[in-house]
Amino acid sequence: MIGRTPMAAAAALAMLALPAFAEGDAEKGKRVFNKCKSCHAIGEGAKNKVGPILTGIVGAAAGQNADFKYSDALLAKAEEGLVWDEEALAAYLTKPKDFIPGGRMSFAGLRKEDDIANVIAYMAAAE
């Protein structure tokens, strides 16, 4: 029991330190997603474009769309175990080239934390 207490406390502190992406506004996120629509689609009937479809992306392992040709850099991250949880998506959406050097996403990133939280909430709701 003694060994579990510090681990539980560390986990609880880590959860408190994370931004509250799940509390984003999906409706506002839909508007933010307009910046993504030229390359990505989401929702029922979505098809790959320059980028893969994003339906079901929140919580999914990276690089799993069999119908999309990912960059070698993204595939390497996938092999390392990258999962598109809220924290990873937030880091990627902030600066894609910093999160996956050598990746093909040309988007510079979102600057506002609210926009990031909202678009993640939209993507999570669109599953």
GIKAFEN-V833706 format. One line per field, one symbol per residue. ss: DSSP state (H for helix, E for strand, - for the rest). phi: phi as a letter, one per 20 degrees, with the letter a starting at -180 (. if undefined). burial: I if it has 24 or more other C-alpha atoms within 12 Angstrom, else O. A space follows every 10 residues. Layout:
# GIKAFEN-V833706
ss=???
phi=???
burial=???
This chain:
# GIKAFEN-V833706
ss=-HHHHHHHHH HHHHHHH--- HHH--HHHHH HHHHH----- ---------- ---------- E--------- -HHHHHHHH- --E--HHHHH HHHH-HHHH- ---------- --HHHHHHHH HHHHH--
phi=.ffeffffff fffffffffe ffefefffff fffgfeffdc cbofmfcfcf dffdfmffne ffmdffecee fgffffffff ogdeefffff ffffbgfffc gnfefeffpe eegfffffff fffffee
burial=OOOOOOOOOO OOOOOOOOOO IIIIIIOOII OIIOOIIOOI IIOOOOOOOO IIIIIIIIOO OIIIOOOOOI OOIIIOIOOO OIIIIIIIII IIIIOIOOII OOIOIOOOII OOIIIIIIII IIIIIIO
